[in-house]
Amino acid sequence: MRHGTDNNSDSTTDSTTEYGAERGTPPPVGHPVEQPVGHPTRHHTEPPATVRRATAHDIAELVRLRALLFDARDDEYFSDQYLDDSYPAPVPGCDWRGNLAAAFRDHMASDAVRILVVDAGQGLAACGIGTVERWFPGPHNHRGRVGHVIGVVTDPAHRRRGHSRAIMRSLLGWFEGQEVGRVDLYASPSGRPLYRSLGFTDHPDPALYWRP
């Protein structure tokens, strides 16, 4: 399941092998979505950011930001070319950006999805997505409810202003209200310090994947 840098920087990707914030060790959360948060550095003097829920008017910008996330990665895993020799080129007619826009439209108002953004002067400065899924309960998760953080990304022109941290705090506050047993995410090396500072720790099971 693929999903969600220093103390004042912003994550640009959602890939990692570490994930899981368990309810037994809750991270510092509780900032409401509309509460101004953020930590301007000495290089920036603008007021702190306000995190808000995305609307349909943000879809084009959400697609642009998510594309930046993949553009920043040179891993073959994130290439738009299938890695199997039988698929040497992108699948004909497959428009992943169009599919992404449709997914945003479909899930924008879902109670199980929270898409948060920070505005820039024009367009969006940053975004992040939280989802909640019902898995099979176990002794480590009695309700079977699991949260996922996906695609926390900041536009390069607006990084190191605390936008990712502000979005993450709001997402974690939302997850607490959803009564999840834990929250999983995939983090880039640059994003790990941020997530660890919010209470995320190593998952006991390594992440694996398979492509048909």
Secondary structure, 3 states (H helix, E strand, C coil): CCCCCCCCCCCCCCCCCCCCEECCCCCCCCCCCCCEECCCCCCCCCCCEEEEECCHHHHHHHHHHHHHHHHCCCCHHHCCCCCCCCCCCCCCCCCHHHHHHHHHHHHCCCCCEEEEEEECCCCEEEEEEEEEEECCCECCECCCEEEEEEEEEECHHHCCCCHHHHHHHHHHHHHHHCCCCEEEECCCCCCHHHHHHCCCCCCCCCCCCCCC
